[in-house]
Amino acid sequence: MLSVQNLCVSYGAIAAVNDVSFTVGDGEVVTILGANGAGKTTILRAVSGLPVQKSGAIIFDGVNVAGLPGHRVVERGVCLVPEGRRLFPDHTVGENLELGAFRRLRAGGRAEVQADLEEVFALFPRIRERCAQKAGLLSGGEQQMVAVARAMLSRPKLLMLDEPSLGLAPGLARAIFESLFALKKRGLSLLIVEQMAWLGLGVCDRAYVLESGRFVLEGPRERMLADPAVVSVYLGGPRSEAARGA
């Protein structure tokens, strides 16, 4: 589904990502791990068509989308849930959700959007109750639920999430990842950037470790959980502790 080939991204004279290649298969969940400043968010920005200085190929469903603007990438089926949620705090939850379906609503697809709303409400029952509230008044966990639901209303083929556990208590972070596991079971492809490695590894099929703009490790989930470097640097404890988070 997604094949990123020899991606390089710079901010002016500063190289943020260096010759990165990776894939996400149809129905596959891939996690990118790494410390702050490693270049994880930059990769997602490049794939989603946000303005960055880049080279390399970004092949999605057989088409190189590297030169497309963000809204065209969304139209092809790639949607990003950004770090920090980026909701419109003075708008209601319902209005924020409708923005995710703006293109479809404009094309007259309100009945289909309503059906999709019911699906996201089933996934996140709490946000149904909050639809008339301003998004800025929600808890961090509720805001993250709205951000994921908003992205789902664009009907993505590939959903990308940037630090979905950021700023959340452990219980809420686990709840968010349980919802991602439910999306995985539906066959949706996911690309997740996450610092909390035990969460990211708990839901993925494969993982990459990014350091200073380059991948230094990659492999299936079980191999990564067994890798001493991953355990000592990213999991901070014995392998059994990571497995309990899965």
KEFI-966556 format. One record per residue (C-alpha): residue number from 1; y, z, x. Coordinates in Angstrom, 2 decimals, always signed. Each point is the difference from the previous one (the first is absolute). Last residue first. Layout:
# KEFI-966556
n->NUM Y->Y Z->Z X->X
...
This chain:
# KEFI-966556
n->246 Y->-5.57 Z->+24.35 X->+0.62
n->245 Y->+1.74 Z->+3.27 X->+0.82
n->244 Y->-3.34 Z->+1.74 X->+0.59
n->243 Y->-0.84 Z->-2.75 X->+2.50
n->242 Y->+3.10 Z->+0.77 X->+1.99
n->241 Y->-1.01 Z->+3.66 X->+0.32
n->240 Y->-3.51 Z->-0.99 X->+1.02
n->239 Y->+1.40 Z->-2.11 X->+2.86
n->238 Y->+1.39 Z->+3.07 X->+1.72
n->237 Y->+3.74 Z->+0.57 X->+0.20
n->236 Y->+3.39 Z->-1.55 X->+0.62
n->235 Y->-0.75 Z->-3.13 X->-1.98
n->234 Y->+2.32 Z->-2.37 X->+1.84
n->233 Y->-0.19 Z->+0.87 X->+3.68
n->232 Y->-3.29 Z->+1.88 X->+0.40
n->231 Y->-2.01 Z->-1.70 X->-2.75
n->230 Y->+1.37 Z->-3.48 X->+0.67
n->229 Y->-0.66 Z->+0.33 X->+3.73
n->228 Y->-3.51 Z->+1.41 X->-0.58
n->227 Y->-0.98 Z->-2.97 X->-2.23
n->226 Y->-2.37 Z->+1.20 X->-2.74
n->225 Y->+2.49 Z->-0.30 X->-2.85
n->224 Y->+0.98 Z->-3.42 X->+1.35
n->223 Y->-3.62 Z->-1.15 X->+0.00
n->222 Y->-0.45 Z->+1.22 X->-3.55
n->221 Y->+3.11 Z->-1.80 X->-1.23
n->220 Y->-0.83 Z->-3.37 X->+1.52
n->219 Y->+1.84 Z->-1.06 X->+3.16
n->218 Y->+3.24 Z->-0.20 X->+1.91
n->217 Y->+1.56 Z->+1.59 X->+3.03
n->216 Y->+3.01 Z->-0.73 X->+2.24
n->215 Y->+2.03 Z->-2.16 X->-2.36
n->214 Y->+3.41 Z->-0.71 X->+1.47
n->213 Y->+3.56 Z->+0.89 X->-0.99
n->212 Y->+0.28 Z->+3.18 X->+2.07
n->211 Y->-3.33 Z->+1.33 X->-1.29
n->210 Y->-1.77 Z->-1.31 X->-3.10
n->209 Y->-3.46 Z->+1.16 X->-1.04
n->208 Y->-1.84 Z->-2.37 X->-2.34
n->207 Y->-2.28 Z->+0.97 X->-2.88
n->206 Y->-2.84 Z->-1.42 X->-2.07
n->205 Y->-1.52 Z->+0.71 X->-3.42
n->204 Y->+2.73 Z->+2.43 X->-1.00
n->203 Y->+0.25 Z->+2.97 X->-2.37
n->202 Y->-0.69 Z->+3.05 X->+2.15
n->201 Y->+1.32 Z->-1.62 X->+3.15
n->200 Y->+3.54 Z->-0.01 X->-1.35
n->199 Y->-0.25 Z->+3.56 X->-1.26
n->198 Y->-1.50 Z->+1.40 X->+3.19
n->197 Y->+2.54 Z->-2.00 X->+2.00
n->196 Y->+3.08 Z->+1.59 X->-1.51
n->195 Y->+2.40 Z->-2.39 X->+1.74
n->194 Y->-0.67 Z->-2.79 X->-2.51
n->193 Y->+0.54 Z->-3.73 X->-0.37
n->192 Y->-2.23 Z->-1.37 X->-2.75
n->191 Y->-1.03 Z->-3.59 X->-0.68
n->190 Y->-1.84 Z->-0.24 X->-3.31
n->189 Y->-2.05 Z->-2.74 X->-1.66
n->188 Y->-0.71 Z->+0.67 X->-3.68
n->187 Y->-3.67 Z->-0.01 X->-1.00
n->186 Y->+0.17 Z->+2.46 X->-2.91
n->185 Y->-1.74 Z->+2.59 X->+2.19
n->184 Y->+2.87 Z->-0.33 X->+2.48
n->183 Y->+2.47 Z->+0.77 X->-2.75
n->182 Y->-1.93 Z->+3.21 X->-0.75
n->181 Y->+0.06 Z->+0.88 X->+3.71
n->180 Y->+3.76 Z->-0.49 X->-0.08
n->179 Y->+0.18 Z->+2.46 X->-2.90
n->178 Y->-1.99 Z->+2.51 X->+2.05
n->177 Y->+2.47 Z->-0.64 X->+2.80
n->176 Y->+2.88 Z->+1.10 X->-2.21
n->175 Y->-1.93 Z->+3.11 X->-1.05
n->174 Y->-0.67 Z->+0.88 X->+3.67
n->173 Y->+3.70 Z->-0.22 X->+0.74
n->172 Y->+0.71 Z->+2.25 X->-2.96
n->171 Y->-2.42 Z->+2.65 X->+1.27
n->170 Y->+1.28 Z->-0.26 X->+3.58
n->169 Y->+3.65 Z->+0.48 X->-1.02
n->168 Y->+1.95 Z->-3.25 X->+0.09
n->167 Y->+2.81 Z->-1.03 X->+2.35
n->166 Y->-1.70 Z->-3.22 X->+1.12
n->165 Y->-3.48 Z->-0.42 X->-1.52
n->164 Y->+0.53 Z->-3.68 X->-0.91
n->163 Y->+1.04 Z->-0.83 X->+3.58
n->162 Y->+0.71 Z->-3.71 X->-0.59
n->161 Y->-2.24 Z->-1.50 X->-2.66
n->160 Y->-1.02 Z->-3.65 X->-0.24
n->159 Y->-1.61 Z->-1.41 X->-3.15
n->158 Y->-1.73 Z->-3.36 X->+0.37
n->157 Y->-0.89 Z->-2.06 X->-3.08
n->156 Y->+3.07 Z->+1.39 X->-1.69
n->155 Y->+0.56 Z->+0.08 X->-3.78
n->154 Y->+3.77 Z->+0.64 X->+0.21
n->153 Y->-0.64 Z->+3.01 X->-2.24
n->152 Y->-2.08 Z->+1.54 X->+2.79
n->151 Y->+3.12 Z->+0.40 X->+2.12
n->150 Y->+1.72 Z->+2.06 X->-2.68
n->149 Y->-3.15 Z->+2.12 X->-0.40
n->148 Y->-0.06 Z->+0.76 X->+3.74
n->147 Y->+3.68 Z->+1.00 X->-0.02
n->146 Y->-0.44 Z->+2.01 X->-3.21
n->145 Y->-2.89 Z->+1.95 X->+1.53
n->144 Y->+2.09 Z->+0.62 X->+3.11
n->143 Y->+2.79 Z->+1.35 X->-2.18
n->142 Y->-2.45 Z->+2.34 X->-1.70
n->141 Y->-1.12 Z->+1.35 X->+3.36
n->140 Y->+3.57 Z->+0.53 X->+1.18
n->139 Y->+0.88 Z->+1.85 X->-3.19
n->138 Y->+1.96 Z->-1.83 X->-2.66
n->137 Y->+3.71 Z->+0.43 X->-0.69
n->136 Y->+1.03 Z->-3.12 X->+1.94
n->135 Y->-2.15 Z->-2.15 X->-2.27
n->134 Y->+2.15 Z->+0.81 X->-3.00
n->133 Y->-2.16 Z->+1.11 X->-2.91
n->132 Y->-0.98 Z->-2.25 X->-2.91
n->131 Y->-3.36 Z->-1.02 X->+1.52
n->130 Y->-0.94 Z->+3.52 X->+1.12
n->129 Y->-2.99 Z->+0.58 X->-2.28
n->128 Y->-1.44 Z->-3.41 X->+0.91
n->127 Y->+0.61 Z->+0.97 X->+3.62
n->126 Y->-2.49 Z->+2.86 X->-0.17
n->125 Y->-2.86 Z->-2.17 X->-1.21
n->124 Y->-0.11 Z->-1.86 X->+3.34
n->123 Y->-3.04 Z->-2.31 X->-0.01
n->122 Y->-0.12 Z->-0.20 X->-3.79
n->121 Y->+3.78 Z->-0.49 X->+0.02
n->120 Y->-0.52 Z->-2.81 X->+2.51
n->119 Y->-2.42 Z->-1.71 X->-2.38
n->118 Y->+2.24 Z->+0.49 X->-3.03
n->117 Y->+2.84 Z->-1.58 X->+1.92
n->116 Y->-2.23 Z->-3.00 X->+0.73
n->115 Y->-0.42 Z->-0.56 X->-3.75
n->114 Y->+3.75 Z->+0.28 X->-0.46
n->113 Y->+0.54 Z->-2.53 X->+2.78
n->112 Y->-2.38 Z->-2.42 X->-1.71
n->111 Y->+1.93 Z->+0.30 X->-3.28
n->110 Y->+3.34 Z->-0.34 X->+1.82
n->109 Y->-0.93 Z->-3.27 X->+1.71
n->108 Y->+3.11 Z->-1.99 X->-0.92
n->107 Y->+0.76 Z->-1.48 X->+3.43
n->106 Y->+2.76 Z->+2.55 X->+0.56
n->105 Y->-2.50 Z->+2.74 X->-0.72
n->104 Y->-2.35 Z->-1.38 X->+2.65
n->103 Y->+2.70 Z->-0.15 X->+2.68
n->102 Y->+1.27 Z->+3.46 X->-0.89
n->101 Y->-3.42 Z->+1.67 X->+0.03
n->100 Y->+0.76 Z->+2.46 X->+2.78
n->99 Y->+3.46 Z->+0.44 X->-1.47
n->98 Y->-1.63 Z->+1.06 X->-3.25
n->97 Y->-1.50 Z->+3.00 X->+1.77
n->96 Y->+3.39 Z->+1.19 X->+1.19
n->95 Y->+1.35 Z->-0.33 X->-3.54
n->94 Y->-2.88 Z->+2.05 X->-1.38
n->93 Y->+0.53 Z->+2.72 X->+2.60
n->92 Y->+3.62 Z->+0.19 X->-1.04
n->91 Y->+2.84 Z->-1.24 X->+2.16
n->90 Y->+2.25 Z->+2.32 X->+1.99
n->89 Y->-2.56 Z->+0.40 X->+2.80
n->88 Y->-0.68 Z->-3.70 X->+0.61
n->87 Y->-3.27 Z->+0.32 X->+1.89
n->86 Y->-0.29 Z->-0.57 X->+3.75
n->85 Y->-3.45 Z->+1.68 X->+0.34
n->84 Y->+0.80 Z->+1.66 X->+3.38
n->83 Y->-2.01 Z->-2.56 X->+1.95
n->82 Y->-0.28 Z->-3.20 X->-1.98
n->81 Y->-2.65 Z->-0.99 X->-2.55
n->80 Y->-0.39 Z->-3.64 X->+1.05
n->79 Y->-1.26 Z->-2.89 X->-2.15
n->78 Y->-1.89 Z->-3.16 X->+0.96
n->77 Y->-1.09 Z->-2.35 X->-2.80
n->76 Y->+1.58 Z->-3.41 X->+0.62
n->75 Y->+3.00 Z->+0.99 X->-2.13
n->74 Y->+0.49 Z->+3.05 X->+2.20
n->73 Y->+0.19 Z->-2.26 X->+3.07
n->72 Y->+2.61 Z->-2.11 X->-1.79
n->71 Y->+2.07 Z->+3.10 X->-0.73
n->70 Y->-0.15 Z->+1.04 X->+3.66
n->69 Y->+1.25 Z->-3.23 X->+1.53
n->68 Y->-2.58 Z->-2.48 X->+1.35
n->67 Y->-0.23 Z->-0.98 X->+3.66
n->66 Y->-3.15 Z->+1.95 X->+0.87
n->65 Y->-1.75 Z->-1.00 X->-3.23
n->64 Y->-2.59 Z->-2.25 X->+1.70
n->63 Y->-2.27 Z->-1.01 X->-2.90
n->62 Y->-3.79 Z->+0.39 X->-0.16
n->61 Y->+0.01 Z->+2.92 X->-2.42
n->60 Y->+2.45 Z->+1.80 X->+2.26
n->59 Y->+0.46 Z->-1.20 X->+3.58
n->58 Y->+2.66 Z->+1.81 X->+2.02
n->57 Y->+0.44 Z->-2.03 X->+3.20
n->56 Y->+1.91 Z->+0.95 X->+3.14
n->55 Y->+3.65 Z->+0.65 X->+0.69
n->54 Y->+2.43 Z->+2.56 X->-1.30
n->53 Y->+3.64 Z->+1.08 X->-0.31
n->52 Y->+0.02 Z->+2.17 X->-3.11
n->51 Y->+1.26 Z->-0.67 X->-3.52
n->50 Y->-2.55 Z->+1.27 X->-2.53
n->49 Y->-2.77 Z->-2.48 X->-0.71
n->48 Y->-2.72 Z->+2.48 X->-0.99
n->47 Y->-2.09 Z->-0.67 X->+3.13
n->46 Y->+2.94 Z->+0.67 X->+2.32
n->45 Y->+1.01 Z->+3.19 X->-1.77
n->44 Y->-3.59 Z->+1.23 X->+0.08
n->43 Y->-0.23 Z->-0.60 X->+3.74
n->42 Y->+3.35 Z->+1.70 X->+0.59
n->41 Y->-1.20 Z->+3.05 X->-1.92
n->40 Y->-2.87 Z->+0.46 X->+2.45
n->39 Y->+2.03 Z->-0.58 X->+3.17
n->38 Y->-1.03 Z->+3.02 X->+2.08
n->37 Y->+3.28 Z->+1.78 X->-0.72
n->36 Y->-1.61 Z->+2.98 X->-1.70
n->35 Y->-3.66 Z->+0.31 X->+1.04
n->34 Y->-2.76 Z->-2.38 X->-0.94
n->33 Y->-2.62 Z->-0.93 X->-2.54
n->32 Y->-0.38 Z->-3.32 X->-1.81
n->31 Y->-2.40 Z->+0.18 X->-2.94
n->30 Y->-1.94 Z->-2.91 X->-1.49
n->29 Y->-1.48 Z->-0.07 X->-3.50
n->28 Y->-2.04 Z->-3.08 X->-0.90
n->27 Y->-0.24 Z->-1.75 X->-3.36
n->26 Y->+0.54 Z->-3.43 X->+1.60
n->25 Y->+0.28 Z->+0.55 X->+3.73
n->24 Y->+2.88 Z->+1.45 X->+1.98
n->23 Y->+0.41 Z->-1.44 X->+3.50
n->22 Y->+1.62 Z->+0.89 X->+3.31
n->21 Y->+1.99 Z->-1.44 X->+2.88
n->20 Y->+2.87 Z->+1.65 X->+1.88
n->19 Y->+1.73 Z->-1.79 X->+2.90
n->18 Y->+2.63 Z->+2.67 X->+0.65
n->17 Y->+1.77 Z->+1.95 X->-2.74
n->16 Y->+3.33 Z->+1.81 X->+0.45
n->15 Y->+1.57 Z->-2.07 X->+2.77
n->14 Y->+3.62 Z->+1.05 X->+0.51
n->13 Y->+2.44 Z->-2.77 X->+0.92
n->12 Y->+1.18 Z->-0.41 X->-3.57
n->11 Y->-2.52 Z->+1.75 X->-2.18
n->10 Y->-3.17 Z->-1.77 X->+1.00
n->9 Y->-3.28 Z->-0.93 X->-1.68
n->8 Y->-3.02 Z->-1.74 X->+1.54
n->7 Y->-3.00 Z->-0.97 X->-2.13
n->6 Y->-2.83 Z->-1.74 X->+1.85
n->5 Y->-1.91 Z->-0.81 X->-3.19
n->4 Y->+0.12 Z->+1.90 X->-3.27
n->3 Y->-2.82 Z->-1.03 X->-2.33
n->2 Y->+0.16 Z->+1.13 X->-3.62
n->1 Y->-2.53 Z->-1.03 X->-2.68
